[in-house]
Amino acid sequence: MPFATKDQVFQMDRRSLLKWTGALGIGATFVSPHELFAKGLCKEILIDNGDFTATQAGAKLQFWIDGILFGSRTNLSARANITLFMPLQQSEDSFVESVVLMDAGKKTIGARFFDHTMAMYNEGYVPYVRFENVELDTNSTYYCVYTVKTGSDVKLYTATIDKPKLSALKEDFLPTTIKNDFKTFLVGNKANPTPGLFTTQFQFYTKNSLIAHCARGKMQSISSSSKDFTVNIDFMHGDAGPTHYMRYFLVMDPVGRILGVKKRESPADPGAGFMPVSQLDGPTKDKFSIDPLQIADIRDCPYIQFFTEDSYDALARNMIRIR
C-alpha cells in the first residue's frame, strides 16, 4: 500500500481549534494548521527536537485508492474511493478525534469524527477512514489533517498525498517469499513494464480474456466474535501445465494488509475449482515470514479485497463487501 508523507505537527487548545475551523462541511474552506500557526494560535512541534519521533503519530499513515482512471481503455472521470489506515491507539486519555481530507486549495473533500470508544478490535487503532466517490486530479496534491485530543490539548498532524494514482499490489510491502514468486507481475519485465498492475474488468496488461482471467469469490463464513472466516476463491481457469497453474490466493484488508494466504506449489496440490482461504495461522505466518504489522483483523474491515494468480500471465483482483 502507499504511504502518505508526514509533514508537520502543531499543538493548540481544542476550544480554539473548534472556533477557528468551524463546521467542516463538504466544500468548506478549511483553516489549515499553517494559517493558525501564522496567527499565533498554535505552536509547532519540531519533529527533530527530541520531543517527537518518526515512529509516533503520522509516521505510518497508509492509504489505498480504488477507481481514479481505470487505465487507457475507459474515459471514466477521476472519481475514487480512498481508505486510510492510521495505526494510532484510541484510549480515553488520548484519541484521534477528526480526520479531514482537503485539496490543494484547502477545500474540504471529506471529514470523519471519532471518540475514544471507536477503535479496532485487537489493536485498538483508529477504524479505517474511508472517503467515497471523491473527485481527484492525478496531477494535484491532497492533504490529510487529523487531530489527536489529549485532555484539553489537540495536536494537529498534516500528511500529503501527492499526485494520487490507482493503488495496486506492489512488491515493496509483501513478504519476501511471496514477493520473489510474484516477480513477473510486481517487479516488471518486458511483458509488464509497469509493476503492480493486475487484471480487472477495466484494466489489463496482457491481451488475456476477461472470462479466463477474472477473480471470483464468495464469503463462505465469518465469525462475529473472532478473526475466523473462510473465503472461497474460484480458480480463474483449470491448470494448464507445470508452469501455468492456479498458484496464489490472497485475502487482504482495504489497504493491503494480509488476512489470509494459500499457495499451491504445483498442479498436483489439492484444488477442486476453488481454494478456501481462512485467517492466518501460526505455520502460515512462519512459512511466509509475515510481519505482524502487516496482519489485519477481518472484524475491522468494511470490505475485503482478494487476489488470485495463475503463475504465468495473470494476477486478478476483486472485492467483497462485509458491512
Phi, psi and omega per residue, in radians:
M1 nan 2.681 3.091
P2 -1.304 2.791 3.061
F3 -2.053 2.406 3.032
A4 -1.356 2.550 3.124
T5 -1.453 2.072 3.128
K6 -1.297 2.388 -3.082
D7 -1.888 -1.484 -3.018
Q8 -2.275 2.847 3.134
V9 -2.243 2.338 -3.134
F10 -2.249 2.782 3.117
Q11 -2.365 2.432 3.126
M12 -2.755 2.976 3.066
D13 -1.281 2.376 -3.045
R14 -1.073 -0.661 -3.128
R15 -1.115 -0.639 3.099
S16 -1.185 -0.656 3.112
L17 -1.048 -0.841 -3.127
L18 -1.108 -0.642 -3.130
K19 -1.140 -0.727 -3.014
W20 -1.555 -0.417 3.126
T21 -1.564 -0.599 -3.141
G22 1.201 -2.852 3.131
A23 -1.286 2.274 -3.091
L24 -1.624 1.267 3.071
G25 -1.351 2.733 3.135
I26 -1.110 2.261 -3.119
G27 1.592 -0.192 3.114
A28 -1.219 2.645 3.093
T29 -1.455 2.163 -3.098
F30 -1.536 2.317 3.059
V31 -1.369 1.897 -3.017
S32 -1.273 2.731 3.073
P33 -0.995 -0.569 -3.140
H34 -1.114 -0.673 3.114
E35 -1.220 -0.695 3.099
L36 -1.100 -0.676 3.121
F37 -1.126 -0.724 3.139
A38 -1.112 -0.506 3.119
K39 -1.477 -0.019 -3.123
G40 1.332 0.354 -3.066
L41 -1.682 -0.085 3.057
C42 -2.660 2.905 3.138
K43 -2.049 2.585 3.130
E44 -1.569 2.408 3.058
I45 -1.751 2.004 -3.112
L46 -1.258 2.250 -3.027
I47 -1.168 -0.512 -3.048
D48 -1.837 0.384 -3.098
N49 -1.706 0.142 3.122
G50 1.622 -0.320 3.124
D51 -1.535 -0.227 -3.103
F52 -2.514 2.309 3.142
T53 -2.114 2.853 -3.073
A54 -1.178 -0.201 3.136
T55 -1.568 -0.072 3.119
Q56 -1.501 -2.980 -3.048
A57 -0.882 2.356 3.093
G58 1.741 -0.260 -3.026
A59 -1.349 -0.491 -3.024
K60 -2.224 0.720 3.097
L61 -1.226 2.020 -3.085
Q62 -1.925 2.594 3.125
F63 -2.537 2.801 3.083
W64 -2.413 2.339 -3.118
I65 -1.996 2.187 3.028
D66 -1.918 2.526 -3.136
G67 1.646 -2.317 3.086
I68 0.788 1.370 3.088
L69 1.106 1.702 -3.071
F70 -1.437 0.622 3.104
G71 1.664 -2.974 -2.993
S72 -1.411 -0.104 -3.058
R73 -1.653 0.203 -3.134
T74 -2.574 2.729 3.056
N75 -1.963 0.414 3.103
L76 -1.066 2.478 -3.134
S77 -1.232 2.914 -2.989
A78 -1.460 1.037 2.990
R79 -1.546 2.624 -3.041
A80 -2.717 2.841 2.959
N81 -1.973 2.306 3.124
I82 -2.068 2.235 3.076
T83 -2.033 2.273 -3.135
L84 -1.916 2.441 2.977
F85 -2.027 2.111 -3.059
M86 -2.105 1.787 -3.105
P87 -1.330 1.126 -3.113
L88 -2.104 2.233 -3.074
Q89 -1.222 2.388 3.053
Q90 -1.788 2.091 3.087
S91 -2.440 2.934 -3.132
E92 -1.133 -0.507 -3.120
D93 -1.415 -0.560 -3.069
S94 -2.667 2.240 -3.112
F95 -2.736 2.721 3.027
V96 -1.254 2.157 -3.057
E97 -1.776 -0.591 -3.123
S98 -2.621 2.614 3.066
V99 -2.319 2.160 -3.105
V100 -2.110 2.278 3.025
L101 -1.843 2.196 -3.128
M102 -2.371 2.756 -3.116
D103 -1.548 -3.081 -3.076
A104 -1.102 -0.427 3.111
G105 -1.556 0.157 3.112
K106 1.198 0.359 3.029
K107 -1.458 2.403 -3.097
T108 -1.278 2.149 3.056
I109 -1.602 -0.637 3.131
G110 -2.871 2.692 3.108
A111 -2.503 2.439 3.102
R112 -2.269 2.538 -3.074
F113 -2.235 2.535 -3.058
F114 -2.403 2.869 2.886
D115 -2.250 -3.127 -2.993
H116 -1.200 -0.313 -3.137
T117 -1.402 -0.221 -3.095
M118 -1.626 1.838 -3.045
A119 -2.709 2.803 3.047
M120 -1.215 2.820 -2.991
Y121 -1.084 -1.238 -3.021
N122 -1.518 -0.655 -3.021
E123 -1.418 -0.467 -3.100
G124 1.309 0.257 -3.125
Y125 -1.377 2.977 3.022
V126 -1.032 2.404 3.063
P127 -1.030 2.772 3.072
Y128 -0.930 2.335 3.134
V129 -1.808 2.072 -3.019
R130 -2.172 2.281 3.047
F131 -2.036 2.059 -3.028
E132 -1.842 2.533 3.011
N133 0.981 0.815 3.078
V134 -1.735 2.606 -3.118
E135 -1.603 2.171 -3.088
L136 -2.120 2.497 3.044
D137 -1.821 2.093 -3.065
T138 -1.195 -0.139 3.099
N139 -1.848 0.115 -3.072
S140 -1.892 -3.137 3.139
T141 -2.128 2.457 -3.139
Y142 -2.202 2.712 -3.056
Y143 -2.225 2.468 3.009
C144 -1.950 2.123 3.072
V145 -2.036 2.132 3.140
Y146 -2.297 2.597 -3.051
T147 -1.958 2.420 3.053
V148 -1.992 2.020 -3.087
K149 -1.599 2.190 3.052
T150 -2.316 1.844 -3.039
G151 1.116 -2.251 3.121
S152 -1.641 -0.035 3.135
D153 -1.684 2.654 3.088
V154 -2.282 2.282 2.986
K155 -1.728 2.360 3.116
L156 -1.892 2.176 3.135
Y157 -1.945 2.422 3.100
T158 -2.064 2.437 3.100
A159 -2.435 2.632 -3.036
T160 -1.993 2.351 2.958
I161 -1.970 1.820 -3.009
D162 -1.692 2.229 3.092
K163 0.814 1.203 -3.036
P164 -1.075 2.482 3.110
K165 -2.288 2.818 3.035
L166 -0.997 2.200 3.128
S167 -1.345 2.601 -3.131
A168 -2.580 2.778 3.098
L169 -1.075 2.135 -3.108
K170 -2.209 2.736 -3.014
E171 -1.327 -0.263 -2.995
D172 -1.296 -0.244 3.120
F173 -2.109 0.141 3.093
L174 -1.547 2.630 3.023
P175 -0.981 2.567 -3.036
T176 -0.978 -0.714 -3.113
T177 -1.041 -0.808 3.136
I178 -1.229 -0.717 -3.118
K179 -1.006 -0.748 -3.135
N180 -1.110 -0.623 3.113
D181 -1.248 -0.451 -3.026
F182 -1.684 0.223 -3.022
K183 -1.009 -0.535 3.124
T184 -1.004 -0.660 -3.038
F185 -1.748 -0.565 -2.931
L186 -1.757 -0.447 -3.124
V187 -1.626 -0.612 3.104
G188 1.838 2.505 3.067
N189 -2.718 -2.961 -3.090
K190 -1.085 -0.651 -3.130
A191 -1.298 -0.488 -3.103
N192 -2.383 1.389 -3.077
P193 -1.267 -0.159 -3.121
T194 -1.963 1.659 -3.073
P195 -1.034 2.544 3.030
G196 1.649 -0.165 3.134
L197 -1.235 2.655 3.096
F198 -2.447 2.813 -3.123
T199 -1.471 2.350 2.998
T200 -2.445 -3.122 3.085
Q201 -1.221 -0.101 -3.127
F202 -1.917 -0.395 -2.931
Q203 -2.550 2.279 3.098
F204 -2.298 2.619 2.957
Y205 -1.922 -0.102 3.011
T206 -2.107 -3.104 3.122
K207 -1.738 0.360 3.129
N208 -1.150 2.678 -3.133
S209 -1.392 2.659 3.113
L210 -1.140 -0.645 -3.079
I211 -1.038 -0.717 -3.068
A212 -1.585 -0.165 -3.063
H213 -2.429 1.088 3.122
C214 -2.315 2.381 3.132
A215 -1.408 2.231 3.113
R216 -2.318 2.449 3.132
G217 -2.921 2.960 3.113
K218 -2.560 2.642 3.081
M219 -1.359 1.955 -3.107
Q220 -1.442 -0.704 3.121
S221 -2.790 2.682 3.086
I222 -2.705 2.419 -3.119
S223 -1.662 2.538 3.085
S224 -1.593 -0.149 -3.050
S225 -2.099 -0.005 -3.140
S226 -2.646 -3.109 3.138
K227 -1.401 -0.023 -3.024
D228 -1.110 2.352 3.030
F229 -2.816 2.837 2.989
T230 -2.452 2.179 3.037
V231 -1.995 2.147 3.072
N232 -1.555 1.974 -3.133
I233 -1.800 2.132 -3.104
D234 -1.223 2.609 2.920
F235 -1.149 2.436 3.061
M236 -1.212 -0.620 3.078
H237 -2.809 3.001 3.114
G238 -1.208 2.803 3.095
D239 -1.108 2.304 -3.062
A240 -1.822 -0.219 -3.123
G241 2.908 -3.141 -3.063
P242 -1.139 -0.364 3.111
T243 -2.032 0.100 -3.107
H244 -2.410 1.523 -3.080
Y245 -2.655 2.836 3.124
M246 -1.224 2.025 -2.955
R247 -2.003 -1.110 -3.057
Y248 -1.781 2.488 3.052
F249 -2.362 2.006 -3.079
L250 -2.149 2.463 3.004
V251 -2.082 2.254 -3.065
M252 -2.296 2.819 3.090
D253 -1.389 -3.104 -3.069
P254 -1.091 -0.300 -3.139
V255 -2.037 0.222 3.031
G256 1.685 0.190 3.011
R257 -1.410 2.632 -2.943
I258 -1.500 2.324 3.019
L259 -1.823 -0.695 -3.139
G260 -2.821 2.669 3.125
V261 -2.638 2.436 3.021
K262 -2.303 2.500 3.103
K263 -2.325 2.277 2.985
R264 -1.658 2.237 -3.093
E265 -1.353 -0.425 -3.123
S266 -2.848 2.972 3.100
P267 -1.092 -0.280 3.131
A268 -1.323 -0.275 3.129
D269 -1.206 2.679 -3.092
P270 -0.987 2.580 3.102
G271 2.998 2.125 -3.093
A272 -2.130 0.843 3.119
G273 1.625 -0.239 3.055
F274 -2.678 2.823 3.124
M275 -2.177 2.105 3.046
P276 -1.355 2.176 3.128
V277 -2.031 2.218 -3.118
S278 -2.108 -3.131 -3.110
Q279 -1.015 2.648 -3.128
L280 -1.101 2.321 3.009
D281 -1.881 3.053 -3.078
G282 -0.992 -0.880 -3.141
P283 -1.036 -0.657 3.134
T284 -1.195 -0.730 3.084
K285 -1.024 -0.752 -3.128
D286 -1.218 -0.714 -3.100
K287 -1.042 -0.736 -3.080
F288 -1.765 0.051 3.122
S289 0.881 0.969 -3.079
I290 -1.481 2.208 3.118
D291 -1.149 2.293 3.128
P292 -0.944 -0.532 3.133
L293 -1.188 -0.307 -3.124
Q294 -1.799 0.343 3.108
I295 -1.935 2.253 -3.063
A296 -1.909 2.994 3.095
D297 -2.049 2.131 -3.041
I298 -1.124 -0.398 3.141
R299 -1.163 -0.347 3.128
D300 -1.530 -0.210 -2.926
C301 -1.539 2.165 2.999
P302 -1.227 -0.441 3.050
Y303 -2.732 2.891 3.068
I304 -2.170 2.756 3.012
Q305 -2.076 2.519 3.126
F306 -2.320 2.580 -3.094
F307 -2.164 2.544 3.008
T308 -2.426 2.608 -2.960
E309 -2.501 2.487 -3.055
D310 -1.855 0.298 3.043
S311 1.173 -0.002 -3.052
Y312 -2.267 -0.999 -3.025
D313 -2.592 0.383 3.118
A314 -2.732 2.393 2.980
L315 -2.267 2.036 -3.020
A316 -2.065 2.717 -3.063
R317 -2.420 2.609 3.020
N318 -2.689 3.111 -3.074
M319 -2.322 2.672 3.030
I320 -2.268 2.115 3.066
R321 -1.324 2.368 3.103
I322 -1.849 -0.689 3.135
R323 -2.581 nan nan
